[in-house]
Amino acid sequence: MSSLVPSTADPCALDTCEFFTGYVHADDDVRLKVMHWRPRHPKPAPPLLFVAGWVSSVNGWLDFIRAAAAQRPVYYLETREK
């Protein structure tokens, strides 16, 4: 996986988290986008790896991600180019 880098393009617009993006190389010509929210004041909880369905996008999961990222680190993997 490439390094995750800080980004200001947070689709959740969370003030309580730091937001990072990067890519996972799945095959020679295939990269999948990773978004990572890290709470500024996390609770003792394991990170969550969220892999949405093929036809969904991050915008359909914003309420869920906002709730989860308030408690723990969340990694969202795009399953295809959106």
DANORNOR-V602308 format. One record per backbone hydrogen bond with DSSP energy under -1.0 kcal/mol. NH is the residue of the N-H (numbers start at 0). CO is the residue of the C=O. E is the energy in kcal/mol with one decimal. If there is no record, write none. Layout:
((NH;CO;E) (NH;CO;E))
This chain:
((1;22;-2.4) (4;20;-2.9) (6;18;-2.2) (17;37;-3.0) (19;35;-2.5) (20;4;-2.3) (21;33;-1.9) (23;31;-2.8) (25;29;-2.2) (26;29;-1.4) (29;26;-1.2) (31;23;-2.8) (33;21;-2.9) (34;75;-2.6) (35;19;-2.8) (36;73;-2.6) (37;17;-2.8) (39;15;-3.0) (42;70;-1.9) (44;42;-2.0) (47;72;-2.7) (49;74;-3.8) (59;56;-1.4) (60;57;-1.7) (64;60;-2.8) (65;61;-2.8) (66;62;-1.9) (67;63;-2.7) (68;64;-3.1) (70;67;-1.6) (71;67;-1.9) (73;36;-2.4) (74;47;-3.2) (75;34;-3.2) (76;49;-2.7) (77;32;-2.9))
